[in-house]
Amino acid sequence: MRILQLHSNFLEYEPVRKEIKRLFDKATRMGVLIGNSTHLSDWVDWEIRTFYDKKKRLPVKTRKRIRAMKLKGCESARFPSALTGRSTRPMNWDPIELNRWLDENLNA
């Protein structure tokens, strides 16, 4: 079962997509929290690809800007295919490590 099929009434969601893109323009990083069905979400796939495409023209490697973390209890969850080649090493639930990543210098 798909969480949301973007091809179905996709234009209906254009205001939401436009707002997400506006927020992505301001963001320097993207944290993707992975649950047991995240890999089924077309929205998550679209968000990852859109964020990556918006940031890839910046000087810092884009993949350093996206980090996936499995939620507690979801250690065997699958990652969305959009993360392939677009994310740093995915990690299991570790909020301290996530904070460390958010605080580190992107240019390092």
N, C-alpha and C positions, 0 to 999 in steps of 0.2 A: 504494500500500500504506500503510495506517495503522500508525503505531508501536504504538499501544495503543487499542483501542476501549473507551471507558469504559462504554458501555451494555452491554457483554458482561461479565457477572459483576461488575458495579460494586460490589455490596455486599461482595464478597470483598476489595476494596481499602479498605474503610472505615477500618481501623486506620491505614493509611498516610495517608489523607486527613486523618484526625483529627490525626495527628502533624504533618503539614505545616501545618495550620491553627494548631496550637499554636505552631509556630516563627514563622509569619507574625505572630502577635500580638506577638511580641518584636521583630520586624524593623521598621526604619524605611524601608528601600529594597529594591528588587528589581532585580538585574541579570539580564537574559535573554541568554544566549550563543546566538547563532544560527549553526547549521550548515546544511548543504544540505538536510536533511530535517526541521529543527525545525518548520517550518510545517505538517507533517503530523501532529504529535503532539497527541493529545487531552489528554494529561497537561499539556503546556506550556500549552495553551489554558485548561484548568481552573485551573492555578496562577496565571496572569496574572489571570484574571477574579476568582478568589477573593481574591488579594492586593488587587486594586483595590477590590473591594467592602468588604473589611475596613478599608481605609484612607480611603475616601471621606468618612466622617463626621468625619475629623480636620480641623483648621483650615487646614492647608497644602494647596495643590492636589495632589490625588492623583497626577496625571500627572507631577509633579516627582519622584515616588518610584520610578518605573519607568524603566529605561534598557535599551535593546537594543543589543548589540554583535555585529557579525558576526565570526566566528572567522577567523583568518588563513587565506587560501586560499579563503574562502567569500564573496567580495565580491559575487557575483551571487545569493546565497541569498535566498529569499523570506522575508518576515517573517510570523509567525503573525497571523492576522486579529484575534485578541484584543488585539493591541497598538494597533490603530487607535483613536485618541483616548484611549488610556490610557498613552502613553509619551512621554517627551521625544524630541527628535530622535535617531533611531537613528544609530549610528556604525560605521565600519569598525574593524577591529582596532587598538586603541590603548590598551594597558594603563595608560599614564601618564595619559591623559585619563580613563579609568575611575576610577583612584585619585583624581584631582582631583574628580570628580563625587561619589565616596563621601565625601570629606572636606569638601565645601562645606556651608554652612549651609542647611538646607531652607527657612528663613524669609526667605532673601535674595531 
